[in-house]
Amino acid sequence: METILDVKGMTCGHCKQSVEGALQGLDGVTSAEVDLGTGKVTVSYDDNKVTVAAMQEAVEDQGYDVA
């Protein structure tokens, strides 16, 4: 499956790495790609292993807000 998260507060390459790393560290996430220009994060995942809520929590734990 694929979902797009709308993440607020990402401004630089470090933000991109933090968010992508947090998401890719979750069991079931196969890829996460941040677009700093739009604030969107495209996540491919196995919905039998991980929920969108868990992904949102992982991003929020890095200090960003998910709309």
PDB file of N, CA, C and O in Angstrom:
ATOM      1  N   MET A   1       0.841  -1.178   0.000  1.00  0.00           N
ATOM      2  CA  MET A   1       0.000   0.000   0.000  1.00  0.00           C
ATOM      3  C   MET A   1       0.883   1.238   0.000  1.00  0.00           C
ATOM      4  O   MET A   1       2.087   1.172   0.248  1.00  0.00           O
ATOM      5  N   GLU A   2       0.249   2.366  -0.286  1.00  0.00           N
ATOM      6  CA  GLU A   2       0.967   3.627  -0.269  1.00  0.00           C
ATOM      7  C   GLU A   2       0.086   4.690   0.356  1.00  0.00           C
ATOM      8  O   GLU A   2      -1.128   4.710   0.153  1.00  0.00           O
ATOM      9  N   THR A   3       0.714   5.575   1.122  1.00  0.00           N
ATOM     10  CA  THR A   3      -0.007   6.705   1.699  1.00  0.00           C
ATOM     11  C   THR A   3       0.873   7.935   1.601  1.00  0.00           C
ATOM     12  O   THR A   3       2.087   7.832   1.427  1.00  0.00           O
ATOM     13  N   ILE A   4       0.253   9.097   1.714  1.00  0.00           N
ATOM     14  CA  ILE A   4       0.996  10.357   1.718  1.00  0.00           C
ATOM     15  C   ILE A   4       0.686  11.074   3.025  1.00  0.00           C
ATOM     16  O   ILE A   4      -0.471  11.348   3.345  1.00  0.00           O
ATOM     17  N   LEU A   5       1.741  11.370   3.769  1.00  0.00           N
ATOM     18  CA  LEU A   5       1.610  12.116   5.019  1.00  0.00           C
ATOM     19  C   LEU A   5       1.943  13.579   4.754  1.00  0.00           C
ATOM     20  O   LEU A   5       2.888  13.879   4.024  1.00  0.00           O
ATOM     21  N   ASP A   6       1.185  14.475   5.335  1.00  0.00           N
ATOM     22  CA  ASP A   6       1.430  15.909   5.227  1.00  0.00           C
ATOM     23  C   ASP A   6       2.137  16.335   6.508  1.00  0.00           C
ATOM     24  O   ASP A   6       1.517  16.440   7.566  1.00  0.00           O
ATOM     25  N   VAL A   7       3.447  16.580   6.399  1.00  0.00           N
ATOM     26  CA  VAL A   7       4.273  16.847   7.574  1.00  0.00           C
ATOM     27  C   VAL A   7       4.662  18.320   7.611  1.00  0.00           C
ATOM     28  O   VAL A   7       5.154  18.868   6.625  1.00  0.00           O
ATOM     29  N   LYS A   8       4.436  18.948   8.749  1.00  0.00           N
ATOM     30  CA  LYS A   8       4.744  20.366   8.936  1.00  0.00           C
ATOM     31  C   LYS A   8       6.073  20.520   9.675  1.00  0.00           C
ATOM     32  O   LYS A   8       6.370  19.757  10.595  1.00  0.00           O
ATOM     33  N   GLY A   9       6.860  21.500   9.273  1.00  0.00           N
ATOM     34  CA  GLY A   9       8.076  21.834  10.003  1.00  0.00           C
ATOM     35  C   GLY A   9       9.369  21.344   9.390  1.00  0.00           C
ATOM     36  O   GLY A   9      10.441  21.629   9.925  1.00  0.00           O
ATOM     37  N   MET A  10       9.309  20.615   8.285  1.00  0.00           N
ATOM     38  CA  MET A  10      10.539  20.143   7.641  1.00  0.00           C
ATOM     39  C   MET A  10      11.094  21.268   6.761  1.00  0.00           C
ATOM     40  O   MET A  10      10.385  21.815   5.916  1.00  0.00           O
ATOM     41  N   THR A  11      12.376  21.605   6.973  1.00  0.00           N
ATOM     42  CA  THR A  11      12.951  22.717   6.223  1.00  0.00           C
ATOM     43  C   THR A  11      14.290  22.409   5.565  1.00  0.00           C
ATOM     44  O   THR A  11      14.755  23.189   4.733  1.00  0.00           O
ATOM     45  N   CYS A  12      14.921  21.294   5.918  1.00  0.00           N
ATOM     46  CA  CYS A  12      16.290  21.073   5.436  1.00  0.00           C
ATOM     47  C   CYS A  12      16.567  19.584   5.213  1.00  0.00           C
ATOM     48  O   CYS A  12      15.718  18.725   5.452  1.00  0.00           O
ATOM     49  N   GLY A  13      17.772  19.318   4.751  1.00  0.00           N
ATOM     50  CA  GLY A  13      18.182  17.945   4.493  1.00  0.00           C
ATOM     51  C   GLY A  13      18.183  17.085   5.743  1.00  0.00           C
ATOM     52  O   GLY A  13      17.872  15.895   5.679  1.00  0.00           O
ATOM     53  N   HIS A  14      18.529  17.674   6.879  1.00  0.00           N
ATOM     54  CA  HIS A  14      18.516  16.919   8.132  1.00  0.00           C
ATOM     55  C   HIS A  14      17.093  16.503   8.487  1.00  0.00           C
ATOM     56  O   HIS A  14      16.865  15.390   8.963  1.00  0.00           O
ATOM     57  N   CYS A  15      16.134  17.403   8.255  1.00  0.00           N
ATOM     58  CA  CYS A  15      14.720  17.077   8.499  1.00  0.00           C
ATOM     59  C   CYS A  15      14.311  15.882   7.639  1.00  0.00           C
ATOM     60  O   CYS A  15      13.679  14.937   8.111  1.00  0.00           O
ATOM     61  N   LYS A  16      14.687  15.956   6.376  1.00  0.00           N
ATOM     62  CA  LYS A  16      14.364  14.883   5.425  1.00  0.00           C
ATOM     63  C   LYS A  16      14.922  13.556   5.914  1.00  0.00           C
ATOM     64  O   LYS A  16      14.217  12.547   5.920  1.00  0.00           O
ATOM     65  N   GLN A  17      16.186  13.554   6.324  1.00  0.00           N
ATOM     66  CA  GLN A  17      16.821  12.320   6.793  1.00  0.00           C
ATOM     67  C   GLN A  17      16.163  11.801   8.068  1.00  0.00           C
ATOM     68  O   GLN A  17      15.978  10.594   8.225  1.00  0.00           O
ATOM     69  N   SER A  18      15.811  12.702   8.975  1.00  0.00           N
ATOM     70  CA  SER A  18      15.190  12.291  10.236  1.00  0.00           C
ATOM     71  C   SER A  18      13.852  11.603  10.001  1.00  0.00           C
ATOM     72  O   SER A  18      13.570  10.550  10.573  1.00  0.00           O
ATOM     73  N   VAL A  19      13.033  12.215   9.150  1.00  0.00           N
ATOM     74  CA  VAL A  19      11.698  11.674   8.886  1.00  0.00           C
ATOM     75  C   VAL A  19      11.793  10.364   8.114  1.00  0.00           C
ATOM     76  O   VAL A  19      11.147   9.379   8.474  1.00  0.00           O
ATOM     77  N   GLU A  20      12.600  10.351   7.050  1.00  0.00           N
ATOM     78  CA  GLU A  20      12.738   9.121   6.270  1.00  0.00           C
ATOM     79  C   GLU A  20      13.305   7.994   7.128  1.00  0.00           C
ATOM     80  O   GLU A  20      12.843   6.857   7.038  1.00  0.00           O
ATOM     81  N   GLY A  21      14.296   8.300   7.953  1.00  0.00           N
ATOM     82  CA  GLY A  21      14.903   7.284   8.809  1.00  0.00           C
ATOM     83  C   GLY A  21      13.926   6.720   9.829  1.00  0.00           C
ATOM     84  O   GLY A  21      13.887   5.515  10.078  1.00  0.00           O
ATOM     85  N   ALA A  22      13.134   7.620  10.417  1.00  0.00           N
ATOM     86  CA  ALA A  22      12.155   7.169  11.417  1.00  0.00           C
ATOM     87  C   ALA A  22      11.130   6.233  10.784  1.00  0.00           C
ATOM     88  O   ALA A  22      10.759   5.214  11.366  1.00  0.00           O
ATOM     89  N   LEU A  23      10.685   6.590   9.596  1.00  0.00           N
ATOM     90  CA  LEU A  23       9.680   5.761   8.926  1.00  0.00           C
ATOM     91  C   LEU A  23      10.268   4.444   8.434  1.00  0.00           C
ATOM     92  O   LEU A  23       9.652   3.390   8.594  1.00  0.00           O
ATOM     93  N   GLN A  24      11.447   4.499   7.843  1.00  0.00           N
ATOM     94  CA  GLN A  24      12.057   3.286   7.316  1.00  0.00           C
ATOM     95  C   GLN A  24      12.470   2.333   8.430  1.00  0.00           C
ATOM     96  O   GLN A  24      12.688   1.148   8.180  1.00  0.00           O
ATOM     97  N   GLY A  25      12.580   2.836   9.658  1.00  0.00           N
ATOM     98  CA  GLY A  25      12.912   1.985  10.791  1.00  0.00           C
ATOM     99  C   GLY A  25      11.732   1.173  11.301  1.00  0.00           C
ATOM    100  O   GLY A  25      11.901   0.275  12.126  1.00  0.00           O
ATOM    101  N   LEU A  26      10.541   1.487  10.811  1.00  0.00           N
ATOM    102  CA  LEU A  26       9.349   0.744  11.229  1.00  0.00           C
ATOM    103  C   LEU A  26       9.233  -0.553  10.445  1.00  0.00           C
ATOM    104  O   LEU A  26       9.422  -0.572   9.229  1.00  0.00           O
ATOM    105  N   ASP A  27       8.922  -1.633  11.144  1.00  0.00           N
ATOM    106  CA  ASP A  27       8.701  -2.914  10.485  1.00  0.00           C
ATOM    107  C   ASP A  27       7.460  -2.795   9.596  1.00  0.00           C
ATOM    108  O   ASP A  27       6.380  -2.442  10.070  1.00  0.00           O
ATOM    109  N   GLY A  28       7.623  -3.086   8.324  1.00  0.00           N
ATOM    110  CA  GLY A  28       6.510  -3.016   7.395  1.00  0.00           C
ATOM    111  C   GLY A  28       6.611  -1.863   6.411  1.00  0.00           C
ATOM    112  O   GLY A  28       5.937  -1.868   5.381  1.00  0.00           O
ATOM    113  N   VAL A  29       7.449  -0.868   6.715  1.00  0.00           N
ATOM    114  CA  VAL A  29       7.645   0.248   5.781  1.00  0.00           C
ATOM    115  C   VAL A  29       8.738  -0.152   4.799  1.00  0.00           C
ATOM    116  O   VAL A  29       9.853  -0.487   5.200  1.00  0.00           O
ATOM    117  N   THR A  30       8.411  -0.114   3.505  1.00  0.00           N
ATOM    118  CA  THR A  30       9.389  -0.497   2.498  1.00  0.00           C
ATOM    119  C   THR A  30      10.127   0.702   1.921  1.00  0.00           C
ATOM    120  O   THR A  30      11.275   0.577   1.495  1.00  0.00           O
ATOM    121  N   SER A  31       9.472   1.871   1.903  1.00  0.00           N
ATOM    122  CA  SER A  31      10.161   3.083   1.460  1.00  0.00           C
ATOM    123  C   SER A  31       9.435   4.311   1.977  1.00  0.00           C
ATOM    124  O   SER A  31       8.228   4.292   2.219  1.00  0.00           O
ATOM    125  N   ALA A  32      10.208   5.387   2.141  1.00  0.00           N
ATOM    126  CA  ALA A  32       9.656   6.678   2.554  1.00  0.00           C
ATOM    127  C   ALA A  32      10.439   7.753   1.823  1.00  0.00           C
ATOM    128  O   ALA A  32      11.669   7.776   1.876  1.00  0.00           O
ATOM    129  N   GLU A  33       9.733   8.641   1.142  1.00  0.00           N
ATOM    130  CA  GLU A  33      10.396   9.684   0.375  1.00  0.00           C
ATOM    131  C   GLU A  33       9.785  11.040   0.702  1.00  0.00           C
ATOM    132  O   GLU A  33       8.592  11.269   0.499  1.00  0.00           O
ATOM    133  N   VAL A  34      10.630  11.938   1.214  1.00  0.00           N
ATOM    134  CA  VAL A  34      10.206  13.281   1.604  1.00  0.00           C
ATOM    135  C   VAL A  34      10.371  14.234   0.428  1.00  0.00           C
ATOM    136  O   VAL A  34      11.388  14.213  -0.266  1.00  0.00           O
ATOM    137  N   ASP A  35       9.361  15.069   0.212  1.00  0.00           N
ATOM    138  CA  ASP A  35       9.454  16.185  -0.731  1.00  0.00           C
ATOM    139  C   ASP A  35       9.424  17.454   0.118  1.00  0.00           C
ATOM    140  O   ASP A  35       8.362  17.880   0.574  1.00  0.00           O
ATOM    141  N   LEU A  36      10.603  18.056   0.329  1.00  0.00           N
ATOM    142  CA  LEU A  36      10.685  19.231   1.194  1.00  0.00           C
ATOM    143  C   LEU A  36       9.868  20.398   0.657  1.00  0.00           C
ATOM    144  O   LEU A  36       9.343  21.194   1.435  1.00  0.00           O
ATOM    145  N   GLY A  37       9.754  20.509  -0.654  1.00  0.00           N
ATOM    146  CA  GLY A  37       9.018  21.613  -1.254  1.00  0.00           C
ATOM    147  C   GLY A  37       7.545  21.625  -0.902  1.00  0.00           C
ATOM    148  O   GLY A  37       6.950  22.689  -0.730  1.00  0.00           O
ATOM    149  N   THR A  38       6.957  20.444  -0.796  1.00  0.00           N
ATOM    150  CA  THR A  38       5.520  20.353  -0.519  1.00  0.00           C
ATOM    151  C   THR A  38       5.222  19.922   0.918  1.00  0.00           C
ATOM    152  O   THR A  38       4.102  20.088   1.400  1.00  0.00           O
ATOM    153  N   GLY A  39       6.225  19.370   1.597  1.00  0.00           N
ATOM    154  CA  GLY A  39       6.001  18.846   2.938  1.00  0.00           C
ATOM    155  C   GLY A  39       5.320  17.491   2.945  1.00  0.00           C
ATOM    156  O   GLY A  39       4.866  17.020   3.987  1.00  0.00           O
ATOM    157  N   LYS A  40       5.251  16.870   1.785  1.00  0.00           N
ATOM    158  CA  LYS A  40       4.593  15.564   1.666  1.00  0.00           C
ATOM    159  C   LYS A  40       5.622  14.440   1.785  1.00  0.00           C
ATOM    160  O   LYS A  40       6.750  14.545   1.304  1.00  0.00           O
ATOM    161  N   VAL A  41       5.197  13.370   2.438  1.00  0.00           N
ATOM    162  CA  VAL A  41       6.032  12.177   2.561  1.00  0.00           C
ATOM    163  C   VAL A  41       5.251  11.011   1.974  1.00  0.00           C
ATOM    164  O   VAL A  41       4.174  10.664   2.459  1.00  0.00           O
ATOM    165  N   THR A  42       5.798  10.417   0.936  1.00  0.00           N
ATOM    166  CA  THR A  42       5.167   9.258   0.304  1.00  0.00           C
ATOM    167  C   THR A  42       5.753   8.001   0.937  1.00  0.00           C
ATOM    168  O   THR A  42       6.965   7.785   0.920  1.00  0.00           O
ATOM    169  N   VAL A  43       4.872   7.179   1.494  1.00  0.00           N
ATOM    170  CA  VAL A  43       5.310   5.983   2.216  1.00  0.00           C
ATOM    171  C   VAL A  43       4.682   4.746   1.584  1.00  0.00           C
ATOM    172  O   VAL A  43       3.465   4.672   1.412  1.00  0.00           O
ATOM    173  N   SER A  44       5.521   3.783   1.244  1.00  0.00           N
ATOM    174  CA  SER A  44       5.041   2.475   0.785  1.00  0.00           C
ATOM    175  C   SER A  44       5.195   1.516   1.957  1.00  0.00           C
ATOM    176  O   SER A  44       6.227   1.496   2.628  1.00  0.00           O
ATOM    177  N   TYR A  45       4.145   0.716   2.195  1.00  0.00           N
ATOM    178  CA  TYR A  45       4.157  -0.124   3.395  1.00  0.00           C
ATOM    179  C   TYR A  45       3.257  -1.340   3.244  1.00  0.00           C
ATOM    180  O   TYR A  45       2.419  -1.423   2.347  1.00  0.00           O
ATOM    181  N   ASP A  46       3.467  -2.275   4.157  1.00  0.00           N
ATOM    182  CA  ASP A  46       2.646  -3.477   4.255  1.00  0.00           C
ATOM    183  C   ASP A  46       1.636  -3.229   5.373  1.00  0.00           C
ATOM    184  O   ASP A  46       2.011  -3.150   6.543  1.00  0.00           O
ATOM    185  N   ASP A  47       0.360  -3.104   5.018  1.00  0.00           N
ATOM    186  CA  ASP A  47      -0.651  -2.761   6.023  1.00  0.00           C
ATOM    187  C   ASP A  47      -0.950  -3.905   6.989  1.00  0.00           C
ATOM    188  O   ASP A  47      -1.715  -3.730   7.937  1.00  0.00           O
ATOM    189  N   ASN A  48      -0.356  -5.067   6.758  1.00  0.00           N
ATOM    190  CA  ASN A  48      -0.477  -6.161   7.726  1.00  0.00           C
ATOM    191  C   ASN A  48       0.541  -6.017   8.858  1.00  0.00           C
ATOM    192  O   ASN A  48       0.435  -6.687   9.886  1.00  0.00           O
ATOM    193  N   LYS A  49       1.533  -5.135   8.661  1.00  0.00           N
ATOM    194  CA  LYS A  49       2.608  -4.997   9.643  1.00  0.00           C
ATOM    195  C   LYS A  49       2.640  -3.638  10.335  1.00  0.00           C
ATOM    196  O   LYS A  49       3.112  -3.536  11.467  1.00  0.00           O
ATOM    197  N   VAL A  50       2.146  -2.598   9.675  1.00  0.00           N
ATOM    198  CA  VAL A  50       2.262  -1.253  10.246  1.00  0.00           C
ATOM    199  C   VAL A  50       1.018  -0.436   9.894  1.00  0.00           C
ATOM    200  O   VAL A  50       0.428  -0.611   8.828  1.00  0.00           O
ATOM    201  N   THR A  51       0.630   0.459  10.805  1.00  0.00           N
ATOM    202  CA  THR A  51      -0.538   1.310  10.571  1.00  0.00           C
ATOM    203  C   THR A  51      -0.102   2.730  10.247  1.00  0.00           C
ATOM    204  O   THR A  51       1.024   3.133  10.536  1.00  0.00           O
ATOM    205  N   VAL A  52      -1.012   3.475   9.644  1.00  0.00           N
ATOM    206  CA  VAL A  52      -0.742   4.883   9.369  1.00  0.00           C
ATOM    207  C   VAL A  52      -0.549   5.628  10.687  1.00  0.00           C
ATOM    208  O   VAL A  52       0.284   6.531  10.767  1.00  0.00           O
ATOM    209  N   ALA A  53      -1.303   5.265  11.716  1.00  0.00           N
ATOM    210  CA  ALA A  53      -1.152   5.898  13.028  1.00  0.00           C
ATOM    211  C   ALA A  53       0.254   5.698  13.586  1.00  0.00           C
ATOM    212  O   ALA A  53       0.819   6.616  14.181  1.00  0.00           O
ATOM    213  N   ALA A  54       0.819   4.519  13.401  1.00  0.00           N
ATOM    214  CA  ALA A  54       2.180   4.250  13.870  1.00  0.00           C
ATOM    215  C   ALA A  54       3.190   5.093  13.098  1.00  0.00           C
ATOM    216  O   ALA A  54       4.182   5.552  13.664  1.00  0.00           O
ATOM    217  N   MET A  55       2.938   5.295  11.810  1.00  0.00           N
ATOM    218  CA  MET A  55       3.829   6.138  10.999  1.00  0.00           C
ATOM    219  C   MET A  55       3.749   7.590  11.467  1.00  0.00           C
ATOM    220  O   MET A  55       4.770   8.267  11.589  1.00  0.00           O
ATOM    221  N   GLN A  56       2.534   8.058  11.728  1.00  0.00           N
ATOM    222  CA  GLN A  56       2.362   9.431  12.212  1.00  0.00           C
ATOM    223  C   GLN A  56       3.085   9.619  13.542  1.00  0.00           C
ATOM    224  O   GLN A  56       3.741  10.638  13.759  1.00  0.00           O
ATOM    225  N   GLU A  57       2.966   8.642  14.422  1.00  0.00           N
ATOM    226  CA  GLU A  57       3.629   8.715  15.724  1.00  0.00           C
ATOM    227  C   GLU A  57       5.145   8.762  15.564  1.00  0.00           C
ATOM    228  O   GLU A  57       5.815   9.523  16.261  1.00  0.00           O
ATOM    229  N   ALA A  58       5.691   7.959  14.656  1.00  0.00           N
ATOM    230  CA  ALA A  58       7.142   7.941  14.423  1.00  0.00           C
ATOM    231  C   ALA A  58       7.630   9.307  13.954  1.00  0.00           C
ATOM    232  O   ALA A  58       8.692   9.766  14.374  1.00  0.00           O
ATOM    233  N   VAL A  59       6.856   9.957  13.082  1.00  0.00           N
ATOM    234  CA  VAL A  59       7.226  11.283  12.585  1.00  0.00           C
ATOM    235  C   VAL A  59       7.111  12.314  13.712  1.00  0.00           C
ATOM    236  O   VAL A  59       7.990  13.160  13.875  1.00  0.00           O
ATOM    237  N   GLU A  60       6.042  12.242  14.475  1.00  0.00           N
ATOM    238  CA  GLU A  60       5.832  13.185  15.578  1.00  0.00           C
ATOM    239  C   GLU A  60       6.920  13.028  16.648  1.00  0.00           C
ATOM    240  O   GLU A  60       7.316  14.007  17.280  1.00  0.00           O
ATOM    241  N   ASP A  61       7.397  11.804  16.846  1.00  0.00           N
ATOM    242  CA  ASP A  61       8.491  11.559  17.801  1.00  0.00           C
ATOM    243  C   ASP A  61       9.778  12.262  17.375  1.00  0.00           C
ATOM    244  O   ASP A  61      10.651  12.504  18.208  1.00  0.00           O
ATOM    245  N   GLN A  62       9.906  12.592  16.092  1.00  0.00           N
ATOM    246  CA  GLN A  62      11.064  13.328  15.589  1.00  0.00           C
ATOM    247  C   GLN A  62      10.899  14.838  15.746  1.00  0.00           C
ATOM    248  O   GLN A  62      11.817  15.601  15.442  1.00  0.00           O
ATOM    249  N   GLY A  63       9.722  15.272  16.222  1.00  0.00           N
ATOM    250  CA  GLY A  63       9.496  16.682  16.471  1.00  0.00           C
ATOM    251  C   GLY A  63       8.706  17.422  15.403  1.00  0.00           C
ATOM    252  O   GLY A  63       8.666  18.652  15.398  1.00  0.00           O
ATOM    253  N   TYR A  64       8.082  16.684  14.505  1.00  0.00           N
ATOM    254  CA  TYR A  64       7.302  17.300  13.423  1.00  0.00           C
ATOM    255  C   TYR A  64       5.817  17.034  13.633  1.00  0.00           C
ATOM    256  O   TYR A  64       5.433  16.090  14.325  1.00  0.00           O
ATOM    257  N   ASP A  65       4.997  17.870  13.031  1.00  0.00           N
ATOM    258  CA  ASP A  65       3.555  17.703  13.116  1.00  0.00           C
ATOM    259  C   ASP A  65       3.028  17.066  11.847  1.00  0.00           C
ATOM    260  O   ASP A  65       3.449  17.425  10.747  1.00  0.00           O
ATOM    261  N   VAL A  66       2.108  16.122  11.994  1.00  0.00           N
ATOM    262  CA  VAL A  66       1.470  15.486  10.850  1.00  0.00           C
ATOM    263  C   VAL A  66       0.041  16.010  10.787  1.00  0.00           C
ATOM    264  O   VAL A  66      -0.725  15.880  11.742  1.00  0.00           O
ATOM    265  N   ALA A  67      -0.305  16.602   9.649  1.00  0.00           N
ATOM    266  CA  ALA A  67      -1.653  17.185   9.484  1.00  0.00           C
ATOM    267  C   ALA A  67      -2.662  16.091   9.199  1.00  0.00           C
ATOM    268  O   ALA A  67      -3.848  16.375   9.029  1.00  0.00           O
TER     269      ALA A  67
END
